[in-house]
């Protein structure tokens, strides 16, 4: 943010730097944000920058209608590999190495250590639960 502040004369570059900071702030937990405030000396310049970051991160949130209804991300992660950091319970997924069957659905259930538990449901049959590595599943949003 300091680099963006000191290079406002560069226009779009400064804006891009701020946008990166806004995304970082939105994805950080309260503890991490508190650490940023705690590490900075209290001064008018730092207070202005930190205030601008907080306000900008709120204003730059994606419009709820832009967030994918399945993966809950913006932009949509259709076809992207599942990871611990992008995991969403109840989302439709596919297993590229698995059997292709249009009469089934796969839905994530939860995280079990370094693996994902998902349900494999047949159109008119049983639901089977599997435990696989994250890398074996991709989002199926469309």
Protein Blocks (a to p, Z undefined) as FASTA:
>chain_A
ZZmmmmmmnommmmmmmmmmmmmmmmpcfklmmmmmmmpccdfklmmmmmmmmmmmmmmp
ccfklpcfklopacdfehiacdfklgcehiacddfklccdfkbccddfbdehjaccdddd
dfblcdddddddfklpccdfZZ
